[in-house]
Amino acid sequence: MYTNYRIHNELVSLRKKVEGFETGDIYIRFTKEYERKLTEKQRLIDRSNRQIEKLKEKCQLLKSENSDLKSHLFSSDNNVSRLEDLVEDKDRHIEDLEEIIARKDKEIERMRSLLNTDSSNSGLPTSLTPLNK
């Protein structure tokens, strides 16, 4: 009995399919499904195209920013180079001034020693020592 019932159900199912093909219902259902999927794919393509356009705009903006940054970096490198040259010049000038200061300090010490010279710290006779010393 079970096999007959199963065969009967398959037969009914096949008759419905044949009727569907004869009336065109299956074709309409397949067509609607195909159109629905096609519409869905077209929406996906449109969304992807919009995203591509946005990405192209962002890419163009980034290229422009990159170009600006390169030119800014180039001018910054030039500024750094000029500043390094200035620092080197100032360092040389400072070294020269330090040398001049050292010579002046030495001269000041020599003159102080001359001022402080008397008979007690040099070979001068006491008659040549000033009165207040």
C-alpha positions as CSV (number, residue, x, y, z in Angstrom):
1,M,0.0,0.0,0.0
2,Y,2.8,2.4,0.9
3,T,4.4,2.1,-2.5
4,N,1.1,2.8,-4.3
5,Y,0.5,5.8,-2.1
6,R,4.0,7.1,-2.9
7,I,3.6,6.5,-6.6
8,H,0.2,8.2,-6.4
9,N,1.7,11.3,-4.8
10,E,4.5,11.4,-7.4
11,L,1.9,11.1,-10.2
12,V,-0.2,13.9,-8.8
13,S,2.9,16.1,-8.5
14,L,3.9,15.3,-12.1
15,R,0.4,16.1,-13.3
16,K,0.5,19.5,-11.5
17,K,3.9,20.2,-13.2
18,V,2.6,19.3,-16.6
19,E,-0.5,21.4,-16.1
20,G,1.8,24.2,-15.0
21,F,3.8,23.9,-18.2
22,E,0.7,23.7,-20.3
23,T,-0.9,26.8,-18.7
24,G,2.4,28.7,-18.6
25,D,2.2,29.2,-14.8
26,I,5.7,27.6,-14.4
27,Y,7.1,29.8,-17.1
28,I,5.6,32.9,-15.5
29,R,6.9,31.8,-12.1
30,F,10.4,31.2,-13.5
31,T,10.3,34.5,-15.4
32,K,9.3,36.4,-12.2
33,E,12.0,34.7,-10.2
34,Y,14.5,35.5,-12.9
35,E,13.4,39.1,-13.1
36,R,13.5,39.4,-9.3
37,K,17.1,38.0,-9.2
38,L,18.0,40.2,-12.2
39,T,16.6,43.3,-10.4
40,E,18.5,42.3,-7.3
41,K,21.7,41.9,-9.2
42,Q,21.2,45.3,-11.0
43,R,20.7,47.0,-7.6
44,L,23.9,45.4,-6.4
45,I,25.7,46.5,-9.6
46,D,24.4,50.1,-9.2
47,R,25.4,50.2,-5.5
48,S,28.9,48.9,-6.5
49,N,29.2,51.5,-9.2
50,R,28.3,54.3,-6.7
51,Q,30.9,52.9,-4.3
52,I,33.4,52.8,-7.2
53,E,32.7,56.5,-8.0
54,K,33.1,57.5,-4.4
55,L,36.4,55.6,-4.2
56,K,37.6,57.3,-7.4
57,E,36.8,60.7,-5.8
58,K,38.6,59.7,-2.7
59,C,41.5,58.4,-4.7
60,Q,41.7,61.7,-6.6
61,L,41.5,63.7,-3.4
62,L,44.3,61.6,-1.9
63,K,46.4,62.0,-5.0
64,S,45.9,65.8,-4.7
65,E,46.8,65.7,-1.0
66,N,49.8,63.6,-1.7
67,S,51.0,66.1,-4.3
68,D,50.5,69.0,-1.8
69,L,52.3,67.1,0.9
70,K,55.2,66.3,-1.5
71,S,55.6,70.0,-2.4
72,H,55.3,71.0,1.3
73,L,57.9,68.3,2.2
74,F,60.2,69.6,-0.5
75,S,59.9,73.2,0.7
76,S,60.4,72.0,4.3
77,D,63.5,70.2,3.3
78,N,64.8,73.4,1.7
79,N,63.9,75.3,4.9
80,V,65.7,72.7,7.0
81,S,68.8,72.9,4.8
82,R,68.9,76.7,5.0
83,L,68.4,76.6,8.8
84,E,71.2,74.0,9.2
85,D,73.5,76.4,7.2
86,L,72.4,79.3,9.5
87,V,73.1,77.2,12.6
88,E,76.6,76.2,11.2
89,D,77.3,79.9,10.5
90,K,76.1,80.9,14.0
91,D,78.2,78.1,15.6
92,R,81.3,79.3,13.8
93,H,80.5,82.9,14.9
94,I,80.1,81.7,18.5
95,E,83.4,79.9,18.3
96,D,85.1,83.0,17.1
97,L,83.5,85.1,19.8
98,E,84.5,82.5,22.5
99,E,88.1,82.7,21.2
100,I,88.0,86.6,21.4
101,I,86.5,86.4,24.9
102,A,89.2,83.9,26.0
103,R,91.9,86.3,24.7
104,K,90.3,89.2,26.5
105,D,90.1,87.2,29.7
106,K,93.8,86.4,29.4
107,E,94.6,90.1,28.8
108,I,92.5,91.1,31.8
109,E,94.3,88.6,34.0
110,R,97.7,89.9,32.7
111,M,96.7,93.5,33.4
112,R,95.4,92.6,36.9
113,S,98.6,90.9,37.7
114,L,100.5,94.1,36.6
115,L,98.3,96.2,38.8
116,N,98.8,93.9,41.8
117,T,102.6,93.8,41.4
118,D,104.5,95.2,44.4
119,S,107.7,94.5,46.3
120,S,106.2,91.6,48.1
121,N,105.3,89.5,45.1
122,S,107.9,90.6,42.6
123,G,111.6,91.5,42.4
124,L,110.8,95.3,42.6
125,P,112.5,97.3,45.3
126,T,110.2,98.7,48.0
127,S,110.9,102.2,46.9
128,L,109.0,101.5,43.7
129,T,105.9,100.1,45.6
130,P,103.0,102.7,45.7
131,L,102.3,104.2,49.2
132,N,98.9,102.6,49.8
133,K,100.2,99.0,49.2
